[in-house]
Amino acid sequence: MPVALTPTQRMLANQAAAYERWAHTPQAEREASARRGQAGLLARFEREVDPDDTLPPAERARQANRLRKAHMAKLAKASSQARAARKGGGGP
């Protein structure tokens, strides 16, 4: 019976697996994988801003890009707060 991992142990195991994968992956394949991931994320934002596919493509792209920027800003804020908490500063 496998032993359940704590969230931290699971995160560390996943990080190790990712590092192992990328250590054996050629640069061109890493770049292609990153492009596919970025395209998938942008497609998700496009579906979010225009679920009925009614906006003109240029407007859908503009709104999706704004949503992507909002998403990245939220990630940056969470990262900043986590760094401050690790240093004992708390953060906003």
C-alpha positions in Angstrom: 0.0 0.0 0.0 1.6 3.3 -1.1 2.3 5.9 1.6 0.4 9.2 1.1 2.6 12.2 0.5 2.1 15.5 2.1 1.5 18.5 -0.2 5.1 19.6 0.2 6.5 16.1 -0.5 4.2 15.8 -3.6 5.4 19.3 -4.8 9.1 18.3 -4.4 8.6 15.0 -6.2 6.9 16.8 -9.1 9.7 19.3 -9.2 12.3 16.5 -9.3 10.4 14.8 -12.1 10.2 18.1 -14.1 13.9 18.8 -13.7 14.7 15.2 -14.8 12.5 15.5 -17.9 14.0 18.9 -19.0 17.6 17.6 -18.3 17.0 15.0 -21.1 15.1 17.2 -23.5 16.9 19.1 -26.3 16.6 22.9 -26.4 14.5 23.0 -29.5 11.9 20.6 -28.0 11.9 22.7 -24.7 11.2 25.8 -26.7 8.4 24.1 -28.7 6.8 22.8 -25.5 6.9 26.3 -24.0 5.3 27.8 -27.2 2.5 25.1 -27.0 1.9 25.9 -23.4 1.7 29.7 -24.0 -0.6 29.2 -27.0 -2.9 26.9 -24.9 -3.0 29.5 -22.1 -3.9 32.3 -24.5 -6.6 30.1 -26.1 -8.1 29.6 -22.6 -8.2 33.4 -22.1 -9.8 33.8 -25.5 -12.5 31.3 -24.6 -13.0 33.1 -21.3 -13.5 36.6 -22.9 -15.5 35.4 -25.8 -17.2 32.0 -25.0 -19.8 32.4 -27.8 -17.1 33.3 -30.4 -18.9 36.6 -31.3 -16.1 39.1 -31.1 -13.9 40.1 -34.1 -10.6 38.2 -33.9 -8.6 41.4 -33.2 -10.8 42.4 -30.3 -10.9 38.9 -28.9 -7.0 38.9 -29.0 -6.8 42.3 -27.3 -9.2 41.3 -24.5 -7.5 37.9 -24.0 -4.1 39.7 -23.8 -5.5 41.9 -21.0 -6.8 38.9 -19.2 -3.4 37.2 -19.5 -1.7 40.4 -18.1 -4.2 40.3 -15.2 -3.4 36.7 -14.6 0.3 37.3 -14.6 -0.1 40.3 -12.2 -2.0 38.1 -9.8 0.7 35.5 -10.0 3.4 38.2 -9.3 1.4 39.4 -6.3 1.1 35.9 -4.9 4.8 35.3 -5.4 5.7 38.6 -3.7 3.5 37.8 -0.8 5.0 34.3 -0.5 8.6 35.8 -0.5 7.6 38.3 2.1 6.0 35.6 4.3 9.2 33.5 4.1 11.2 36.5 5.2 8.8 37.1 8.0 7.5 40.4 6.6 3.9 39.2 5.9 3.2 41.5 2.9 0.0 43.2 1.8 
